[in-house]
Amino acid sequence: MQTSRIIIATLLTLASLTVRAQGDVEYRAEIGAGAGMVTYQGDLNGSLIKGMQPMATVVFRRLFNPYMGLKFTGSYGKLKGNSDNLKTYYPDMAQERFEFNNNLVDISAVYEYNFWPYGTGRDYRGAKRLTPFVFGGIGVTYAEGGDKSVITGNIPLGLGVKYKVADRWNLGLEWTMHFSLSDKLDNVKDPYMVSSSGAFKNTDCYSNLLVTLTYSFLAKCRTCHNADE
């Protein structure tokens, strides 16, 4: 009987250590997808919420530590707008209504910084399941509609919040403003008929609000770093 108790106690101890070891894993990458809304801001719209259109995205995140990482995204959405109810006078649109409906493809790479160390609290001492974060980087924009298309660079800047639902699952909410280098995302260039210069002078922008779900993988070797970190 005593031997049986010892065996059972040993098995329970090993089981608890195994569960803890699995929970202590720190992952180096995430992959997932998201969906939300995108809005065009330019000559025909200055609002962040007017004319919102659906957007979908795929996400890959390379984690350096619980504070920092690189995020790569590929997104597809729509940019729409028209000259209805314009408060600004444009000579070309004074007599004839103008509208556009363009497909949008965005590929971006951004550096992310978490305000608090992100994790379960077991994989990294002091880590939080919930943390706000900010990010910035570079991107490429492709917009196409009708017989017109444009490809240009953009500067994405944004903020968000992420929550670790489970050891491997992460839920995020983020807002991004993309400052493009082109004034042709809406098929309209210089509607004032006044030439301009400078990288961001009179250029179009678009912003998106997305909900993402990612899966953590590429476990970091526990023997390769201090377990107390």
C-alpha positions, 0 to 999 in steps of 0.5 A: 500500500505504501509503495502504491502511494509513493508511485501515485504521488510520483506520477502526479508530481511528474504530471504537474511538472509536465503541465507547468513546463508546457505552460512555461513555453515562450513562442517566437512567432505568430500567424493569423488573420483578421477583418474589419473596416477601412476608410479613405481620407483624401480630396473627397473625404476628410472623415475617419468614419464616413464611407467605411468599407470591409477589409481582410488581412493576414498577419505574421508576427516575429517576436523578439521578446515580450515587449518587441516584435516585427509584424508583417501584414497583407490586406485587401479592401475597398476604397470608395468615395464621391463628390456628393455634399462636398464642402470644398469647391473643385472646378472639375466637379462643379458641374458633373458628379464624380465617384470612384470604387477602387480595390485596395491591396496593402502590404506592410512591415511594422515594428511593434512595442508593447507597453507591458510585457506580453504573455501568460505570466508563466512564460515570462515573469511579470508578463500580462495577458492584456497590453496596449501597444503602438507601431510604425513602419513602411508599406506598399499600396496598390489601388485599382479601379476601372482603367486606372491603377496606382502603386505607391509607398505608405507610412503606417502608424497605429495603436492597439490592444492585445489579449492572450486568450490561451497559451497559443491564441491571441486576440487583437484590436488595432487602428492604423493610419496609412499616409500614402505618397500618392494623390491618386488613390481616389483617381483624382490628382490636384483637384484645386488645379494647383501644383504641389510638391513634397512627399506628403503634400496633398496626398491621400490616406486611408485608415483601418480598424481591425480585429485579429486572431493569431496562433503562437508557434516556434517555441523558444528552447528553455535551455537557451535562456534563463528560465527566470527571465 
